[in-house]
Amino acid sequence: MREVAGPDGERPCAGDRSLAAFPPAPVGPGGGQPLRQRVDLLLARPARAGRTRVLAVEGRSGAGKSTLAEALATARGLPLVRMDDLYPGWDGLLGGVEALVEWVLRPLSLGRPARWRRFDWTAGEYAEWHEEPAAGALLVEGVGCGAWSAAPFLSGLIWVKAPDDVRRSRALARDGDLYLPHWTRWADQEERFYATHDVRARADLTIVTG
């Protein structure tokens, strides 16, 4: 999915996709350490999805998850799986979580490659398959990747946050005409999801982007 932005398709820091665009001292235990060092500590944790260390980047729409995940992937040379590619449409938050677990995390835990289909938001259906081998480290990004069902497979969990007005303006800045009709529809799913899964309280570190 790149033709039409899904709910996690924000690009709040389009001018700087490097880690330097983010706070040098994240919030949370050990928050005085530089962001790069904190991330490296998470990536050094034992693998919990077979041989693969999975680091999840979570937060509500427009918080800055995509930009942070891209910066991490580039800085550390890591593959990245986006929840936007897994949601089966605008009502598919929980369906995306199920796809993440069944297509990506569980196979990795069994020593098999992760294989997932990219959802084509223009066609409204799943398209081609993608594959990632069961080794090394993997980033996953988007609402739902920190779900309770994903937690047993994660080596680390990052929560990205920003004020509601900032998130909304970011999320609508790029694809406002396309996203605006779905903003409330998606936000309601987020509210229900986070009320149940309490991702923020379980995060290993929090990054405030606005």
C-alpha positions as CSV (number, residue, x, y, z in Angstrom):
1,M,0.0,0.0,0.0
2,R,1.5,3.2,-1.1
3,E,-1.0,4.6,-3.6
4,V,-3.5,5.5,-0.9
5,A,-2.4,6.1,2.7
6,G,-3.9,3.9,5.4
7,P,-4.4,5.1,9.0
8,D,-0.7,4.7,9.9
9,G,0.7,6.4,6.8
10,E,1.8,9.6,8.6
11,R,5.0,11.3,7.7
12,P,5.3,14.0,10.4
13,C,9.0,14.7,9.9
14,A,9.3,14.5,6.1
15,G,12.3,16.8,6.2
16,D,14.4,14.6,8.4
17,R,14.0,10.8,8.5
18,S,17.1,10.3,10.7
19,L,17.1,9.5,14.4
20,A,18.4,13.0,15.0
21,A,14.8,14.2,14.3
22,F,13.7,12.6,17.6
23,P,14.2,13.5,21.3
24,P,17.7,12.5,22.4
25,A,16.4,11.4,25.8
26,P,13.3,9.2,25.6
27,V,10.8,9.1,28.4
28,G,10.8,6.1,30.8
29,P,13.3,4.0,32.8
30,G,16.8,4.9,31.7
31,G,15.3,7.9,29.8
32,G,18.5,9.9,30.2
33,Q,20.3,7.6,27.8
34,P,20.5,8.7,24.1
35,L,17.8,7.2,21.8
36,R,20.3,5.2,19.8
37,Q,21.6,3.6,22.9
38,R,18.2,2.7,24.2
39,V,17.2,1.2,20.9
40,D,20.4,-0.8,20.8
41,L,19.7,-2.2,24.3
42,L,16.2,-3.3,23.1
43,L,17.7,-5.0,20.0
44,A,20.2,-6.7,22.2
45,R,17.6,-8.5,24.2
46,P,17.0,-12.2,23.6
47,A,15.0,-13.2,20.6
48,R,11.4,-14.2,21.4
49,A,10.2,-15.1,17.9
50,G,12.4,-18.0,17.2
51,R,15.8,-16.6,16.2
52,T,14.4,-13.2,15.4
53,R,14.4,-10.2,17.7
54,V,11.2,-8.2,17.0
55,L,11.0,-4.5,18.0
56,A,7.5,-3.0,17.8
57,V,6.9,0.7,17.3
58,E,3.3,1.6,18.5
59,G,1.2,4.7,18.9
60,R,-2.0,6.3,17.7
61,S,-2.4,7.6,14.1
62,G,-0.3,10.6,13.4
63,A,2.0,10.2,16.4
64,G,5.1,9.7,14.3
65,K,5.5,5.9,14.3
66,S,6.3,5.6,10.6
67,T,9.0,8.3,10.6
68,L,10.7,6.8,13.7
69,A,10.5,3.2,12.3
70,E,11.9,4.3,8.9
71,A,14.8,6.1,10.7
72,L,15.5,3.0,12.8
73,A,15.3,0.7,9.8
74,T,17.8,2.9,7.9
75,A,20.1,3.5,10.8
76,R,20.3,-0.2,11.8
77,G,19.8,-1.8,8.4
78,L,16.7,-3.6,9.6
79,P,13.7,-4.9,7.6
80,L,10.4,-3.2,8.4
81,V,6.9,-4.6,8.4
82,R,4.1,-2.0,8.4
83,M,0.7,-2.6,9.9
84,D,-0.7,-0.5,7.0
85,D,0.2,-3.4,4.7
86,L,-1.7,-5.8,6.9
87,Y,-5.0,-4.1,7.8
88,P,-7.8,-5.4,5.5
89,G,-9.3,-1.9,5.0
90,W,-10.6,0.9,7.2
91,D,-12.4,-1.4,9.6
92,G,-9.6,-3.8,9.9
93,L,-7.5,-2.9,12.9
94,L,-8.1,-6.2,14.6
95,G,-7.8,-8.1,11.3
96,G,-4.3,-6.5,10.9
97,V,-3.3,-7.7,14.4
98,E,-4.4,-11.3,13.5
99,A,-2.5,-11.1,10.2
100,L,0.6,-9.9,12.0
101,V,0.5,-12.8,14.4
102,E,-0.4,-15.5,11.9
103,W,1.6,-14.4,8.9
104,V,4.7,-12.8,10.6
105,L,5.3,-13.5,14.3
106,R,4.1,-17.1,14.7
107,P,6.0,-18.4,11.7
108,L,9.1,-16.7,12.9
109,S,8.7,-18.3,16.3
110,L,8.6,-21.7,14.5
111,G,11.8,-21.0,12.6
112,R,9.9,-20.4,9.3
113,P,10.1,-17.2,7.2
114,A,7.5,-14.6,7.7
115,R,5.1,-14.3,4.7
116,W,2.5,-11.6,4.4
117,R,0.3,-10.1,1.8
118,R,0.2,-6.3,1.2
119,F,-3.2,-4.8,1.3
120,D,-3.8,-2.6,-1.7
121,W,-5.9,0.3,-0.5
122,T,-6.8,1.4,-4.0
123,A,-8.1,-2.0,-5.1
124,G,-9.5,-2.8,-1.7
125,E,-8.0,-6.2,-1.5
126,Y,-4.8,-8.1,-0.6
127,A,-2.2,-8.1,-3.4
128,E,1.3,-9.6,-3.6
129,W,3.1,-11.7,-1.0
130,H,6.3,-10.6,0.8
131,E,8.8,-12.7,2.7
132,E,11.4,-12.2,5.4
133,P,13.7,-14.9,6.7
134,A,13.6,-16.1,10.3
135,A,16.9,-14.6,11.5
136,G,18.4,-11.4,12.9
137,A,16.0,-8.6,13.9
138,L,12.8,-7.2,12.5
139,L,10.9,-3.9,13.0
140,V,7.1,-3.8,13.0
141,E,5.2,-0.5,13.0
142,G,1.7,0.6,13.4
143,V,-1.4,0.5,15.6
144,G,-1.9,-3.0,16.9
145,C,1.7,-4.3,16.7
146,G,1.8,-4.2,20.5
147,A,-1.3,-6.2,21.0
148,W,-1.5,-8.8,23.8
149,S,-1.4,-11.6,21.2
150,A,1.8,-10.1,19.7
151,A,3.5,-9.5,23.1
152,P,5.0,-13.0,23.6
153,F,7.0,-12.6,20.4
154,L,8.4,-9.1,21.0
155,S,11.9,-8.3,22.3
156,G,11.0,-4.6,22.7
157,L,8.1,-2.2,22.5
158,I,8.3,1.5,21.8
159,W,5.3,3.9,22.4
160,V,5.3,7.1,20.3
161,K,3.0,9.8,21.4
162,A,1.9,13.4,20.5
163,P,-1.0,15.7,21.4
164,D,-4.3,14.9,19.7
165,D,-4.4,18.1,17.7
166,V,-0.9,17.5,16.4
167,R,-1.6,13.9,15.5
168,R,-4.7,14.9,13.5
169,S,-3.0,17.7,11.6
170,R,-0.1,15.3,10.8
171,A,-2.3,12.5,9.7
172,L,-4.5,14.7,7.4
173,A,-1.6,16.8,6.0
174,R,-0.6,14.3,3.4
175,D,-3.8,12.6,2.4
176,G,-6.5,14.7,4.0
177,D,-9.1,14.3,1.3
178,L,-8.7,10.5,1.5
179,Y,-8.3,10.1,5.2
180,L,-10.7,12.7,6.6
181,P,-13.9,10.7,5.9
182,H,-12.3,7.8,7.9
183,W,-10.7,9.7,10.8
184,T,-13.5,9.1,13.4
185,R,-14.1,5.6,12.1
186,W,-10.4,4.7,12.7
187,A,-10.1,6.7,15.9
188,D,-13.0,4.7,17.4
189,Q,-11.2,1.4,16.7
190,E,-8.0,2.8,18.3
191,E,-9.9,3.8,21.4
192,R,-11.4,0.3,21.8
193,F,-8.1,-1.4,21.1
194,Y,-6.0,0.6,23.5
195,A,-8.7,0.3,26.3
196,T,-8.2,-3.4,26.1
197,H,-4.5,-3.8,25.3
198,D,-3.0,-1.0,27.4
199,V,0.0,-0.8,25.1
200,R,1.4,2.4,26.6
201,A,1.7,1.0,30.1
202,R,3.6,-2.0,28.7
203,A,6.1,0.0,26.6
204,D,9.8,-0.3,27.3
205,L,10.2,3.4,26.3
206,T,8.1,6.3,25.2
207,I,9.0,8.9,22.7
208,V,7.1,12.2,22.6
209,T,7.2,13.8,19.1
210,G,5.1,16.9,19.6
